[in-house]
Amino acid sequence: MVEQEASKDEQIGFHKGCLSTLTKERQELSRIISIVDQLTQVHMAELKRLGVSLDEPAETPVVRKDKKPIEDIL
């Protein structure tokens, strides 16, 4: 069986739909980043109010050696 190639109009519609969806996704991501930034500022201000210096480097996180990498889990 031979598959027909999509018409030019179908291809244009497909790509326009993809761009529309991606634009909306980008707007939502931007909104989420804005919310995260606002919350970060609130927590930083509260820590400063409590006398915590934010100029010092953060503690190095503890890395568990017995934990599998994500690539191995997938």
mmCIF file of the N, C-alpha and C atoms, coordinates in Angstrom:
data_MODEL
# 
_entry.id   MODEL 
# 
loop_
_atom_site.group_PDB 
_atom_site.id 
_atom_site.type_symbol 
_atom_site.label_atom_id 
_atom_site.label_alt_id 
_atom_site.label_comp_id 
_atom_site.label_asym_id 
_atom_site.label_entity_id 
_atom_site.label_seq_id 
_atom_site.pdbx_PDB_ins_code 
_atom_site.Cartn_x 
_atom_site.Cartn_y 
_atom_site.Cartn_z 
_atom_site.occupancy 
_atom_site.B_iso_or_equiv 
_atom_site.pdbx_formal_charge 
_atom_site.auth_seq_id 
_atom_site.auth_comp_id 
_atom_site.auth_asym_id 
_atom_site.auth_atom_id 
_atom_site.pdbx_PDB_model_num 
ATOM 1   N N  . MET A 1 1  ? 0.833  -1.175 0.000  1.00 0.00 ? 1  MET A N  1 
ATOM 2   C CA . MET A 1 1  ? 0.000  0.000  0.000  1.00 0.00 ? 1  MET A CA 1 
ATOM 3   C C  . MET A 1 1  ? 0.887  1.251  0.000  1.00 0.00 ? 1  MET A C  1 
ATOM 4   N N  . VAL A 1 2  ? 0.586  2.241  -0.806 1.00 0.00 ? 2  VAL A N  1 
ATOM 5   C CA . VAL A 1 2  ? 1.361  3.472  -0.920 1.00 0.00 ? 2  VAL A CA 1 
ATOM 6   C C  . VAL A 1 2  ? 0.659  4.559  -0.113 1.00 0.00 ? 2  VAL A C  1 
ATOM 7   N N  . GLU A 1 3  ? 1.430  5.201  0.790  1.00 0.00 ? 3  GLU A N  1 
ATOM 8   C CA . GLU A 1 3  ? 0.861  6.291  1.585  1.00 0.00 ? 3  GLU A CA 1 
ATOM 9   C C  . GLU A 1 3  ? 0.881  7.569  0.763  1.00 0.00 ? 3  GLU A C  1 
ATOM 10  N N  . GLN A 1 4  ? -0.218 8.321  0.850  1.00 0.00 ? 4  GLN A N  1 
ATOM 11  C CA . GLN A 1 4  ? -0.267 9.596  0.149  1.00 0.00 ? 4  GLN A CA 1 
ATOM 12  C C  . GLN A 1 4  ? 0.416  10.657 1.005  1.00 0.00 ? 4  GLN A C  1 
ATOM 13  N N  . GLU A 1 5  ? 1.150  11.523 0.347  1.00 0.00 ? 5  GLU A N  1 
ATOM 14  C CA . GLU A 1 5  ? 1.768  12.635 1.043  1.00 0.00 ? 5  GLU A CA 1 
ATOM 15  C C  . GLU A 1 5  ? 0.673  13.656 1.356  1.00 0.00 ? 5  GLU A C  1 
ATOM 16  N N  . ALA A 1 6  ? 0.782  14.261 2.543  1.00 0.00 ? 6  ALA A N  1 
ATOM 17  C CA . ALA A 1 6  ? -0.206 15.262 2.927  1.00 0.00 ? 6  ALA A CA 1 
ATOM 18  C C  . ALA A 1 6  ? -0.133 16.441 1.966  1.00 0.00 ? 6  ALA A C  1 
ATOM 19  N N  . SER A 1 7  ? -1.289 17.005 1.686  1.00 0.00 ? 7  SER A N  1 
ATOM 20  C CA . SER A 1 7  ? -1.315 18.153 0.773  1.00 0.00 ? 7  SER A CA 1 
ATOM 21  C C  . SER A 1 7  ? -0.603 19.339 1.428  1.00 0.00 ? 7  SER A C  1 
ATOM 22  N N  . LYS A 1 8  ? -0.251 20.287 0.612  1.00 0.00 ? 8  LYS A N  1 
ATOM 23  C CA . LYS A 1 8  ? 0.436  21.478 1.100  1.00 0.00 ? 8  LYS A CA 1 
ATOM 24  C C  . LYS A 1 8  ? -0.412 22.194 2.145  1.00 0.00 ? 8  LYS A C  1 
ATOM 25  N N  . ASP A 1 9  ? -1.727 22.292 1.903  1.00 0.00 ? 9  ASP A N  1 
ATOM 26  C CA . ASP A 1 9  ? -2.622 22.957 2.855  1.00 0.00 ? 9  ASP A CA 1 
ATOM 27  C C  . ASP A 1 9  ? -2.656 22.217 4.192  1.00 0.00 ? 9  ASP A C  1 
ATOM 28  N N  . GLU A 1 10 ? -2.651 20.875 4.134  1.00 0.00 ? 10 GLU A N  1 
ATOM 29  C CA . GLU A 1 10 ? -2.640 20.084 5.367  1.00 0.00 ? 10 GLU A CA 1 
ATOM 30  C C  . GLU A 1 10 ? -1.333 20.298 6.131  1.00 0.00 ? 10 GLU A C  1 
ATOM 31  N N  . GLN A 1 11 ? -0.229 20.338 5.411  1.00 0.00 ? 11 GLN A N  1 
ATOM 32  C CA . GLN A 1 11 ? 1.064  20.562 6.058  1.00 0.00 ? 11 GLN A CA 1 
ATOM 33  C C  . GLN A 1 11 ? 1.119  21.948 6.694  1.00 0.00 ? 11 GLN A C  1 
ATOM 34  N N  . ILE A 1 12 ? 0.624  22.947 5.980  1.00 0.00 ? 12 ILE A N  1 
ATOM 35  C CA . ILE A 1 12 ? 0.601  24.309 6.517  1.00 0.00 ? 12 ILE A CA 1 
ATOM 36  C C  . ILE A 1 12 ? -0.261 24.357 7.773  1.00 0.00 ? 12 ILE A C  1 
ATOM 37  N N  . GLY A 1 13 ? -1.448 23.741 7.716  1.00 0.00 ? 13 GLY A N  1 
ATOM 38  C CA . GLY A 1 13 ? -2.335 23.715 8.883  1.00 0.00 ? 13 GLY A CA 1 
ATOM 39  C C  . GLY A 1 13 ? -1.689 23.016 10.071 1.00 0.00 ? 13 GLY A C  1 
ATOM 40  N N  . PHE A 1 14 ? -1.003 21.918 9.808  1.00 0.00 ? 14 PHE A N  1 
ATOM 41  C CA . PHE A 1 14 ? -0.328 21.176 10.873 1.00 0.00 ? 14 PHE A CA 1 
ATOM 42  C C  . PHE A 1 14 ? 0.720  22.047 11.553 1.00 0.00 ? 14 PHE A C  1 
ATOM 43  N N  . HIS A 1 15 ? 1.564  22.696 10.760 1.00 0.00 ? 15 HIS A N  1 
ATOM 44  C CA . HIS A 1 15 ? 2.644  23.510 11.322 1.00 0.00 ? 15 HIS A CA 1 
ATOM 45  C C  . HIS A 1 15 ? 2.109  24.747 12.035 1.00 0.00 ? 15 HIS A C  1 
ATOM 46  N N  . LYS A 1 16 ? 1.050  25.355 11.501 1.00 0.00 ? 16 LYS A N  1 
ATOM 47  C CA . LYS A 1 16 ? 0.444  26.503 12.184 1.00 0.00 ? 16 LYS A CA 1 
ATOM 48  C C  . LYS A 1 16 ? -0.148 26.074 13.526 1.00 0.00 ? 16 LYS A C  1 
ATOM 49  N N  . GLY A 1 17 ? -0.792 24.919 13.545 1.00 0.00 ? 17 GLY A N  1 
ATOM 50  C CA . GLY A 1 17 ? -1.348 24.404 14.794 1.00 0.00 ? 17 GLY A CA 1 
ATOM 51  C C  . GLY A 1 17 ? -0.259 24.132 15.820 1.00 0.00 ? 17 GLY A C  1 
ATOM 52  N N  . CYS A 1 18 ? 0.859  23.561 15.359 1.00 0.00 ? 18 CYS A N  1 
ATOM 53  C CA . CYS A 1 18 ? 1.986  23.303 16.260 1.00 0.00 ? 18 CYS A CA 1 
ATOM 54  C C  . CYS A 1 18 ? 2.528  24.597 16.843 1.00 0.00 ? 18 CYS A C  1 
ATOM 55  N N  . LEU A 1 19 ? 2.695  25.609 15.983 1.00 0.00 ? 19 LEU A N  1 
ATOM 56  C CA . LEU A 1 19 ? 3.210  26.887 16.468 1.00 0.00 ? 19 LEU A CA 1 
ATOM 57  C C  . LEU A 1 19 ? 2.258  27.531 17.466 1.00 0.00 ? 19 LEU A C  1 
ATOM 58  N N  . SER A 1 20 ? 0.975  27.416 17.211 1.00 0.00 ? 20 SER A N  1 
ATOM 59  C CA . SER A 1 20 ? -0.013 27.969 18.134 1.00 0.00 ? 20 SER A CA 1 
ATOM 60  C C  . SER A 1 20 ? 0.078  27.285 19.499 1.00 0.00 ? 20 SER A C  1 
ATOM 61  N N  . THR A 1 21 ? 0.173  25.972 19.484 1.00 0.00 ? 21 THR A N  1 
ATOM 62  C CA . THR A 1 21 ? 0.282  25.212 20.731 1.00 0.00 ? 21 THR A CA 1 
ATOM 63  C C  . THR A 1 21 ? 1.569  25.549 21.464 1.00 0.00 ? 21 THR A C  1 
ATOM 64  N N  . LEU A 1 22 ? 2.680  25.618 20.738 1.00 0.00 ? 22 LEU A N  1 
ATOM 65  C CA . LEU A 1 22 ? 3.963  25.930 21.364 1.00 0.00 ? 22 LEU A CA 1 
ATOM 66  C C  . LEU A 1 22 ? 3.983  27.340 21.940 1.00 0.00 ? 22 LEU A C  1 
ATOM 67  N N  . THR A 1 23 ? 3.333  28.275 21.270 1.00 0.00 ? 23 THR A N  1 
ATOM 68  C CA . THR A 1 23 ? 3.250  29.641 21.783 1.00 0.00 ? 23 THR A CA 1 
ATOM 69  C C  . THR A 1 23 ? 2.495  29.664 23.107 1.00 0.00 ? 23 THR A C  1 
ATOM 70  N N  . LYS A 1 24 ? 1.393  28.941 23.175 1.00 0.00 ? 24 LYS A N  1 
ATOM 71  C CA . LYS A 1 24 ? 0.620  28.873 24.421 1.00 0.00 ? 24 LYS A CA 1 
ATOM 72  C C  . LYS A 1 24 ? 1.419  28.193 25.530 1.00 0.00 ? 24 LYS A C  1 
ATOM 73  N N  . GLU A 1 25 ? 2.153  27.147 25.181 1.00 0.00 ? 25 GLU A N  1 
ATOM 74  C CA . GLU A 1 25 ? 2.995  26.458 26.168 1.00 0.00 ? 25 GLU A CA 1 
ATOM 75  C C  . GLU A 1 25 ? 4.079  27.400 26.690 1.00 0.00 ? 25 GLU A C  1 
ATOM 76  N N  . ARG A 1 26 ? 4.660  28.182 25.793 1.00 0.00 ? 26 ARG A N  1 
ATOM 77  C CA . ARG A 1 26 ? 5.709  29.132 26.189 1.00 0.00 ? 26 ARG A CA 1 
ATOM 78  C C  . ARG A 1 26 ? 5.143  30.194 27.125 1.00 0.00 ? 26 ARG A C  1 
ATOM 79  N N  . GLN A 1 27 ? 3.941  30.684 26.834 1.00 0.00 ? 27 GLN A N  1 
ATOM 80  C CA . GLN A 1 27 ? 3.300  31.677 27.697 1.00 0.00 ? 27 GLN A CA 1 
ATOM 81  C C  . GLN A 1 27 ? 3.043  31.095 29.091 1.00 0.00 ? 27 GLN A C  1 
ATOM 82  N N  . GLU A 1 28 ? 2.597  29.859 29.144 1.00 0.00 ? 28 GLU A N  1 
ATOM 83  C CA . GLU A 1 28 ? 2.331  29.215 30.432 1.00 0.00 ? 28 GLU A CA 1 
ATOM 84  C C  . GLU A 1 28 ? 3.625  29.012 31.214 1.00 0.00 ? 28 GLU A C  1 
ATOM 85  N N  . LEU A 1 29 ? 4.675  28.600 30.529 1.00 0.00 ? 29 LEU A N  1 
ATOM 86  C CA . LEU A 1 29 ? 5.966  28.421 31.181 1.00 0.00 ? 29 LEU A CA 1 
ATOM 87  C C  . LEU A 1 29 ? 6.471  29.748 31.740 1.00 0.00 ? 29 LEU A C  1 
ATOM 88  N N  . SER A 1 30 ? 6.307  30.808 30.977 1.00 0.00 ? 30 SER A N  1 
ATOM 89  C CA . SER A 1 30 ? 6.703  32.135 31.430 1.00 0.00 ? 30 SER A CA 1 
ATOM 90  C C  . SER A 1 30 ? 5.915  32.539 32.681 1.00 0.00 ? 30 SER A C  1 
ATOM 91  N N  . ARG A 1 31 ? 4.637  32.226 32.691 1.00 0.00 ? 31 ARG A N  1 
ATOM 92  C CA . ARG A 1 31 ? 3.797  32.540 33.859 1.00 0.00 ? 31 ARG A CA 1 
ATOM 93  C C  . ARG A 1 31 ? 4.281  31.767 35.082 1.00 0.00 ? 31 ARG A C  1 
ATOM 94  N N  . ILE A 1 32 ? 4.614  30.499 34.903 1.00 0.00 ? 32 ILE A N  1 
ATOM 95  C CA . ILE A 1 32 ? 5.100  29.673 36.013 1.00 0.00 ? 32 ILE A CA 1 
ATOM 96  C C  . ILE A 1 32 ? 6.430  30.207 36.534 1.00 0.00 ? 32 ILE A C  1 
ATOM 97  N N  . ILE A 1 33 ? 7.324  30.597 35.632 1.00 0.00 ? 33 ILE A N  1 
ATOM 98  C CA . ILE A 1 33 ? 8.615  31.149 36.048 1.00 0.00 ? 33 ILE A CA 1 
ATOM 99  C C  . ILE A 1 33 ? 8.407  32.428 36.851 1.00 0.00 ? 33 ILE A C  1 
ATOM 100 N N  . SER A 1 34 ? 7.467  33.246 36.428 1.00 0.00 ? 34 SER A N  1 
ATOM 101 C CA . SER A 1 34 ? 7.161  34.479 37.151 1.00 0.00 ? 34 SER A CA 1 
ATOM 102 C C  . SER A 1 34 ? 6.692  34.179 38.574 1.00 0.00 ? 34 SER A C  1 
ATOM 103 N N  . ILE A 1 35 ? 5.830  33.198 38.721 1.00 0.00 ? 35 ILE A N  1 
ATOM 104 C CA . ILE A 1 35 ? 5.328  32.814 40.045 1.00 0.00 ? 35 ILE A CA 1 
ATOM 105 C C  . ILE A 1 35 ? 6.468  32.298 40.917 1.00 0.00 ? 35 ILE A C  1 
ATOM 106 N N  . VAL A 1 36 ? 7.334  31.454 40.348 1.00 0.00 ? 36 VAL A N  1 
ATOM 107 C CA . VAL A 1 36 ? 8.472  30.912 41.100 1.00 0.00 ? 36 VAL A CA 1 
ATOM 108 C C  . VAL A 1 36 ? 9.403  32.046 41.540 1.00 0.00 ? 36 VAL A C  1 
ATOM 109 N N  . ASP A 1 37 ? 9.655  33.007 40.657 1.00 0.00 ? 37 ASP A N  1 
ATOM 110 C CA . ASP A 1 37 ? 10.500 34.150 41.003 1.00 0.00 ? 37 ASP A CA 1 
ATOM 111 C C  . ASP A 1 37 ? 9.895  34.960 42.151 1.00 0.00 ? 37 ASP A C  1 
ATOM 112 N N  . GLN A 1 38 ? 8.593  35.183 42.101 1.00 0.00 ? 38 GLN A N  1 
ATOM 113 C CA . GLN A 1 38 ? 7.922  35.922 43.169 1.00 0.00 ? 38 GLN A CA 1 
ATOM 114 C C  . GLN A 1 38 ? 8.037  35.187 44.501 1.00 0.00 ? 38 GLN A C  1 
ATOM 115 N N  . LEU A 1 39 ? 7.804  33.887 44.484 1.00 0.00 ? 39 LEU A N  1 
ATOM 116 C CA . LEU A 1 39 ? 7.902  33.103 45.717 1.00 0.00 ? 39 LEU A CA 1 
ATOM 117 C C  . LEU A 1 39 ? 9.326  33.073 46.250 1.00 0.00 ? 39 LEU A C  1 
ATOM 118 N N  . THR A 1 40 ? 10.296 33.000 45.343 1.00 0.00 ? 40 THR A N  1 
ATOM 119 C CA . THR A 1 40 ? 11.696 33.025 45.753 1.00 0.00 ? 40 THR A CA 1 
ATOM 120 C C  . THR A 1 40 ? 12.013 34.335 46.467 1.00 0.00 ? 40 THR A C  1 
ATOM 121 N N  . GLN A 1 41 ? 11.551 35.446 45.906 1.00 0.00 ? 41 GLN A N  1 
ATOM 122 C CA . GLN A 1 41 ? 11.787 36.751 46.521 1.00 0.00 ? 41 GLN A CA 1 
ATOM 123 C C  . GLN A 1 41 ? 11.151 36.838 47.912 1.00 0.00 ? 41 GLN A C  1 
ATOM 124 N N  . VAL A 1 42 ? 9.953  36.298 48.059 1.00 0.00 ? 42 VAL A N  1 
ATOM 125 C CA . VAL A 1 42 ? 9.274  36.316 49.362 1.00 0.00 ? 42 VAL A CA 1 
ATOM 126 C C  . VAL A 1 42 ? 10.090 35.539 50.384 1.00 0.00 ? 42 VAL A C  1 
ATOM 127 N N  . HIS A 1 43 ? 10.568 34.356 50.017 1.00 0.00 ? 43 HIS A N  1 
ATOM 128 C CA . HIS A 1 43 ? 11.332 33.536 50.954 1.00 0.00 ? 43 HIS A CA 1 
ATOM 129 C C  . HIS A 1 43 ? 12.691 34.171 51.267 1.00 0.00 ? 43 HIS A C  1 
ATOM 130 N N  . MET A 1 44 ? 13.320 34.779 50.271 1.00 0.00 ? 44 MET A N  1 
ATOM 131 C CA . MET A 1 44 ? 14.590 35.450 50.515 1.00 0.00 ? 44 MET A CA 1 
ATOM 132 C C  . MET A 1 44 ? 14.410 36.630 51.466 1.00 0.00 ? 44 MET A C  1 
ATOM 133 N N  . ALA A 1 45 ? 13.363 37.397 51.276 1.00 0.00 ? 45 ALA A N  1 
ATOM 134 C CA . ALA A 1 45 ? 13.086 38.533 52.154 1.00 0.00 ? 45 ALA A CA 1 
ATOM 135 C C  . ALA A 1 45 ? 12.832 38.063 53.581 1.00 0.00 ? 45 ALA A C  1 
ATOM 136 N N  . GLU A 1 46 ? 12.108 36.969 53.719 1.00 0.00 ? 46 GLU A N  1 
ATOM 137 C CA . GLU A 1 46 ? 11.817 36.447 55.060 1.00 0.00 ? 46 GLU A CA 1 
ATOM 138 C C  . GLU A 1 46 ? 13.086 35.926 55.733 1.00 0.00 ? 46 GLU A C  1 
ATOM 139 N N  . LEU A 1 47 ? 13.939 35.265 54.978 1.00 0.00 ? 47 LEU A N  1 
ATOM 140 C CA . LEU A 1 47 ? 15.210 34.796 55.545 1.00 0.00 ? 47 LEU A CA 1 
ATOM 141 C C  . LEU A 1 47 ? 16.081 35.970 55.975 1.00 0.00 ? 47 LEU A C  1 
ATOM 142 N N  . LYS A 1 48 ? 16.115 37.029 55.156 1.00 0.00 ? 48 LYS A N  1 
ATOM 143 C CA . LYS A 1 48 ? 16.873 38.221 55.545 1.00 0.00 ? 48 LYS A CA 1 
ATOM 144 C C  . LYS A 1 48 ? 16.304 38.822 56.816 1.00 0.00 ? 48 LYS A C  1 
ATOM 145 N N  . ARG A 1 49 ? 14.970 38.857 56.907 1.00 0.00 ? 49 ARG A N  1 
ATOM 146 C CA . ARG A 1 49 ? 14.322 39.402 58.102 1.00 0.00 ? 49 ARG A CA 1 
ATOM 147 C C  . ARG A 1 49 ? 14.686 38.585 59.335 1.00 0.00 ? 49 ARG A C  1 
ATOM 148 N N  . LEU A 1 50 ? 14.899 37.295 59.149 1.00 0.00 ? 50 LEU A N  1 
ATOM 149 C CA . LEU A 1 50 ? 15.257 36.416 60.259 1.00 0.00 ? 50 LEU A CA 1 
ATOM 150 C C  . LEU A 1 50 ? 16.764 36.425 60.536 1.00 0.00 ? 50 LEU A C  1 
ATOM 151 N N  . GLY A 1 51 ? 17.509 37.224 59.780 1.00 0.00 ? 51 GLY A N  1 
ATOM 152 C CA . GLY A 1 51 ? 18.938 37.369 60.035 1.00 0.00 ? 51 GLY A CA 1 
ATOM 153 C C  . GLY A 1 51 ? 19.823 36.360 59.317 1.00 0.00 ? 51 GLY A C  1 
ATOM 154 N N  . VAL A 1 52 ? 19.287 35.666 58.347 1.00 0.00 ? 52 VAL A N  1 
ATOM 155 C CA . VAL A 1 52 ? 20.076 34.686 57.610 1.00 0.00 ? 52 VAL A CA 1 
ATOM 156 C C  . VAL A 1 52 ? 20.769 35.400 56.457 1.00 0.00 ? 52 VAL A C  1 
ATOM 157 N N  . SER A 1 53 ? 22.098 35.219 56.383 1.00 0.00 ? 53 SER A N  1 
ATOM 158 C CA . SER A 1 53 ? 22.869 35.841 55.309 1.00 0.00 ? 53 SER A CA 1 
ATOM 159 C C  . SER A 1 53 ? 22.733 35.004 54.051 1.00 0.00 ? 53 SER A C  1 
ATOM 160 N N  . LEU A 1 54 ? 22.324 35.650 52.990 1.00 0.00 ? 54 LEU A N  1 
ATOM 161 C CA . LEU A 1 54 ? 22.184 34.945 51.724 1.00 0.00 ? 54 LEU A CA 1 
ATOM 162 C C  . LEU A 1 54 ? 23.421 35.101 50.852 1.00 0.00 ? 54 LEU A C  1 
ATOM 163 N N  . ASP A 1 55 ? 24.426 35.822 51.357 1.00 0.00 ? 55 ASP A N  1 
ATOM 164 C CA . ASP A 1 55 ? 25.660 36.010 50.616 1.00 0.00 ? 55 ASP A CA 1 
ATOM 165 C C  . ASP A 1 55 ? 26.595 34.814 50.748 1.00 0.00 ? 55 ASP A C  1 
ATOM 166 N N  . GLU A 1 56 ? 26.399 34.020 51.803 1.00 0.00 ? 56 GLU A N  1 
ATOM 167 C CA . GLU A 1 56 ? 27.232 32.839 51.999 1.00 0.00 ? 56 GLU A CA 1 
ATOM 168 C C  . GLU A 1 56 ? 26.814 31.761 51.012 1.00 0.00 ? 56 GLU A C  1 
ATOM 169 N N  . PRO A 1 57 ? 27.798 30.976 50.537 1.00 0.00 ? 57 PRO A N  1 
ATOM 170 C CA . PRO A 1 57 ? 27.416 29.891 49.622 1.00 0.00 ? 57 PRO A CA 1 
ATOM 171 C C  . PRO A 1 57 ? 26.533 28.868 50.326 1.00 0.00 ? 57 PRO A C  1 
ATOM 172 N N  . ALA A 1 58 ? 25.612 28.321 49.579 1.00 0.00 ? 58 ALA A N  1 
ATOM 173 C CA . ALA A 1 58 ? 24.718 27.307 50.132 1.00 0.00 ? 58 ALA A CA 1 
ATOM 174 C C  . ALA A 1 58 ? 25.513 26.041 50.421 1.00 0.00 ? 58 ALA A C  1 
ATOM 175 N N  . GLU A 1 59 ? 25.007 25.259 51.355 1.00 0.00 ? 59 GLU A N  1 
ATOM 176 C CA . GLU A 1 59 ? 25.661 23.992 51.660 1.00 0.00 ? 59 GLU A CA 1 
ATOM 177 C C  . GLU A 1 59 ? 25.627 23.084 50.442 1.00 0.00 ? 59 GLU A C  1 
ATOM 178 N N  . THR A 1 60 ? 26.688 22.324 50.272 1.00 0.00 ? 60 THR A N  1 
ATOM 179 C CA . THR A 1 60 ? 26.741 21.378 49.168 1.00 0.00 ? 60 THR A CA 1 
ATOM 180 C C  . THR A 1 60 ? 25.777 20.239 49.461 1.00 0.00 ? 60 THR A C  1 
ATOM 181 N N  . PRO A 1 61 ? 24.890 19.927 48.515 1.00 0.00 ? 61 PRO A N  1 
ATOM 182 C CA . PRO A 1 61 ? 23.935 18.841 48.767 1.00 0.00 ? 61 PRO A CA 1 
ATOM 183 C C  . PRO A 1 61 ? 24.650 17.492 48.864 1.00 0.00 ? 61 PRO A C  1 
ATOM 184 N N  . VAL A 1 62 ? 24.095 16.634 49.677 1.00 0.00 ? 62 VAL A N  1 
ATOM 185 C CA . VAL A 1 62 ? 24.644 15.300 49.837 1.00 0.00 ? 62 VAL A CA 1 
ATOM 186 C C  . VAL A 1 62 ? 24.157 14.444 48.667 1.00 0.00 ? 62 VAL A C  1 
ATOM 187 N N  . VAL A 1 63 ? 25.086 13.810 47.972 1.00 0.00 ? 63 VAL A N  1 
ATOM 188 C CA . VAL A 1 63 ? 24.744 12.955 46.844 1.00 0.00 ? 63 VAL A CA 1 
ATOM 189 C C  . VAL A 1 63 ? 24.831 11.512 47.308 1.00 0.00 ? 63 VAL A C  1 
ATOM 190 N N  . ARG A 1 64 ? 23.722 10.813 47.186 1.00 0.00 ? 64 ARG A N  1 
ATOM 191 C CA . ARG A 1 64 ? 23.702 9.407  47.589 1.00 0.00 ? 64 ARG A CA 1 
ATOM 192 C C  . ARG A 1 64 ? 24.348 8.575  46.495 1.00 0.00 ? 64 ARG A C  1 
ATOM 193 N N  . LYS A 1 65 ? 25.314 7.779  46.888 1.00 0.00 ? 65 LYS A N  1 
ATOM 194 C CA . LYS A 1 65 ? 26.024 6.967  45.906 1.00 0.00 ? 65 LYS A CA 1 
ATOM 195 C C  . LYS A 1 65 ? 25.267 5.703  45.553 1.00 0.00 ? 65 LYS A C  1 
ATOM 196 N N  . ASP A 1 66 ? 24.317 5.301  46.402 1.00 0.00 ? 66 ASP A N  1 
ATOM 197 C CA . ASP A 1 66 ? 23.572 4.088  46.116 1.00 0.00 ? 66 ASP A CA 1 
ATOM 198 C C  . ASP A 1 66 ? 22.361 4.340  45.208 1.00 0.00 ? 66 ASP A C  1 
ATOM 199 N N  . LYS A 1 67 ? 22.140 5.590  44.863 1.00 0.00 ? 67 LYS A N  1 
ATOM 200 C CA . LYS A 1 67 ? 20.997 5.943  44.023 1.00 0.00 ? 67 LYS A CA 1 
ATOM 201 C C  . LYS A 1 67 ? 21.370 5.773  42.550 1.00 0.00 ? 67 LYS A C  1 
ATOM 202 N N  . LYS A 1 68 ? 20.471 5.136  41.789 1.00 0.00 ? 68 LYS A N  1 
ATOM 203 C CA . LYS A 1 68 ? 20.721 4.895  40.365 1.00 0.00 ? 68 LYS A CA 1 
ATOM 204 C C  . LYS A 1 68 ? 20.520 6.178  39.565 1.00 0.00 ? 68 LYS A C  1 
ATOM 205 N N  . PRO A 1 69 ? 21.321 6.380  38.510 1.00 0.00 ? 69 PRO A N  1 
ATOM 206 C CA . PRO A 1 69 ? 21.096 7.529  37.631 1.00 0.00 ? 69 PRO A CA 1 
ATOM 207 C C  . PRO A 1 69 ? 19.764 7.379  36.900 1.00 0.00 ? 69 PRO A C  1 
ATOM 208 N N  . ILE A 1 70 ? 19.175 8.481  36.535 1.00 0.00 ? 70 ILE A N  1 
ATOM 209 C CA . ILE A 1 70 ? 17.869 8.462  35.864 1.00 0.00 ? 70 ILE A CA 1 
ATOM 210 C C  . ILE A 1 70 ? 17.922 7.666  34.570 1.00 0.00 ? 70 ILE A C  1 
ATOM 211 N N  . GLU A 1 71 ? 19.073 7.688  33.889 1.00 0.00 ? 71 GLU A N  1 
ATOM 212 C CA . GLU A 1 71 ? 19.188 6.953  32.628 1.00 0.00 ? 71 GLU A CA 1 
ATOM 213 C C  . GLU A 1 71 ? 19.007 5.439  32.854 1.00 0.00 ? 71 GLU A C  1 
ATOM 214 N N  . ASP A 1 72 ? 19.477 4.944  34.004 1.00 0.00 ? 72 ASP A N  1 
ATOM 215 C CA . ASP A 1 72 ? 19.355 3.524  34.301 1.00 0.00 ? 72 ASP A CA 1 
ATOM 216 C C  . ASP A 1 72 ? 17.933 3.142  34.686 1.00 0.00 ? 72 ASP A C  1 
ATOM 217 N N  . ILE A 1 73 ? 17.197 4.086  35.243 1.00 0.00 ? 73 ILE A N  1 
ATOM 218 C CA . ILE A 1 73 ? 15.829 3.818  35.662 1.00 0.00 ? 73 ILE A CA 1 
ATOM 219 C C  . ILE A 1 73 ? 14.905 3.742  34.448 1.00 0.00 ? 73 ILE A C  1 
ATOM 220 N N  . LEU A 1 74 ? 15.176 4.612  33.459 1.00 0.00 ? 74 LEU A N  1 
ATOM 221 C CA . LEU A 1 74 ? 14.350 4.632  32.253 1.00 0.00 ? 74 LEU A CA 1 
ATOM 222 C C  . LEU A 1 74 ? 14.716 3.476  31.436 1.00 0.00 ? 74 LEU A C  1 
# 
